[in-house]
Amino acid sequence: MLNQSSISGTEVLTMTHDEIARHLGSAREVVTRMLKHFQEEGLVSLFRGGIRIERADGLMKMAEESGV
């Protein structure tokens, strides 16, 4: 998400959970679960057909901690 945000130059990504899952080679259900977790942590806001990154620093920290 952070890479896509950087490329597009905006915090708002107009991608569905299914599109993200296909891009990552994962299941939509897994992406939805992770995005819900990120939303509960205040890192993103979800809306129909998109995601708004609220705290890029928090997402970056989670990525670093997970070794991504």
C-alpha positions in Angstrom: 0.0 0.0 0.0 2.8 2.4 0.9 4.5 1.8 -2.5 1.3 2.3 -4.4 0.6 5.5 -2.4 4.1 6.8 -3.2 3.7 6.0 -6.9 0.3 7.7 -7.1 1.3 10.6 -4.9 -1.8 10.4 -2.7 -2.9 8.7 0.6 -6.1 7.5 -1.1 -5.9 4.2 -3.0 -8.8 3.3 -5.2 -8.3 -0.5 -5.2 -10.7 -3.1 -4.0 -9.7 -5.8 -1.5 -9.8 -8.3 -4.4 -7.5 -6.2 -6.6 -5.0 -6.0 -3.7 -5.2 -9.7 -3.1 -4.6 -10.5 -6.8 -1.6 -8.1 -6.8 -0.2 -9.8 -3.7 -1.1 -13.4 -4.8 -3.2 -13.8 -1.7 -6.9 -14.5 -0.8 -9.3 -11.6 -0.6 -10.4 -12.8 2.8 -6.8 -12.5 4.1 -6.5 -8.9 2.7 -9.8 -8.0 4.2 -8.8 -9.3 7.6 -5.5 -7.4 7.6 -7.1 -4.2 6.4 -9.7 -4.5 9.2 -6.8 -4.9 11.7 -5.1 -1.9 10.2 -8.3 0.1 10.5 -8.7 -0.9 14.2 -5.2 0.3 14.8 -6.0 3.7 13.2 -3.6 3.2 10.3 -6.1 3.2 7.5 -9.7 4.2 6.8 -11.7 1.9 4.5 -14.4 2.9 2.1 -16.2 1.2 -0.7 -13.6 0.7 -3.5 -10.7 2.2 -1.6 -8.4 2.8 1.3 -7.1 6.0 2.8 -3.7 5.7 4.6 -4.0 7.6 7.8 -0.7 6.8 9.4 2.0 5.8 6.9 4.6 5.8 9.8 2.6 3.2 11.6 2.3 1.0 8.5 6.0 1.4 7.9 6.8 0.3 11.5 4.6 -2.8 11.2 6.3 -3.7 7.9 9.8 -3.3 9.4 8.8 -5.4 12.5 7.4 -8.2 10.3 10.5 -8.2 8.0 8.6 -7.1 4.9 
